[in-house]
Structures are given as structure tokens and as C-alpha cells.
Amino acid sequence: MLTPIQKLAARVYGGGDYAHLTQLSDCEDCGDTLFTALQRELDPGEDCDGLEEARRRVRQMIRDLQAVSDALELAE
């Protein structure tokens, strides 16, 4: 069963396209690898133990994705 934090992410990610999912295994089979990675990061099984940790993890994911985006912009 998804946690309330994971459910919140599912409700807002992709305009709510994944709001109907209820299990992590459903997220893994949805075909959106970024959404799957987000749900895994927010999973208590990965030591995401609350809202503050979830916020920290999402901010880190954003920084990592921004670094990749920046590098792609500079690539020839």
C-alpha cells in the first residue's frame, strides 16, 4: 500500500495520471521510469521516514535532474 506521501505525489505528478495507483508494484509497472524512481525514493522501505525526509529527497532529485539538464544544454 502506498503511504500518504506517495499518494500525494501520485495525485500531482503528471497531472494526476497515476492517482489511481495504490501499490508500489503498480507504480513500477506504469511505464514512467521517473515516476517509479520518485515513488521508490518516497518508500519507507528505502528509509523515507516522513515528510521532511521526503522533501529532502525530492529536492535532491530536482538538483540531480537540473545538473543533467544543464549538461545537456552545453553538449554539442
N, C-alpha and C positions, 0 to 999 in steps of 0.2 A: 504494500500500500504506500502511495506517495505521502510524504509529510505535508503539513500545511505550507511550508516554504516551497516545496517542489510544486505543489498545486498552484500556488500564486504565480510561480514562474511559468507554468503551463498555460495559465489563463491569459497572460500578457504577451508571451513570446509568439512571434509570427501572427499577430492579430488574433490570438486565441485559437489558432488552428489545432492546438494539441490539448485544449482544455478538457476534452472528454477522456483523456488517458488517466488511468488510476494506478497502474503498476509500473515500476521501473522497467520491467521486461517489455511493456508496451512501448515505452519511450525508446528503447534500444531497437525496436523493430519498425519505428515510424519512418525511417529513411532520411532523417535530418540529423546528420552527424554532429552538428554544432549544438542542436537541442539536446541530443543524447549526452554530449560531453557536459553541458550545463547541468542536466539532471544528475549525472554521476557525481559532479562536484558538490551538489547540494544534498547528497545522500548521507544519512547518518552512518552508514557502513563505511564511508570514506572520512569519517570523523568530522563531519559538518554537524556541530552540536548545538546550533542555534542561529538566531538572526544576525548577530554580529559576525560570526564566522562566515555565514552565507554572504553577507555584504562584502567582507574582505575577499572572499574567493571570486565573486563576480567582478569586483574592481580589478583583481589580478588578471582575470580572463580578458577584460577590456584592455588593460595595458599590453598584454601579450598580443592580442589581435591588432592593436594600434601599431605596435612595433613591426608586425608583419606587413600591415598596410603601408606604413612608411617606407619600408624596404622595397616593396613592390613599386611604389611611386618613383623611387630612384633607379630602379632597374631599367636596363636598356633592352 
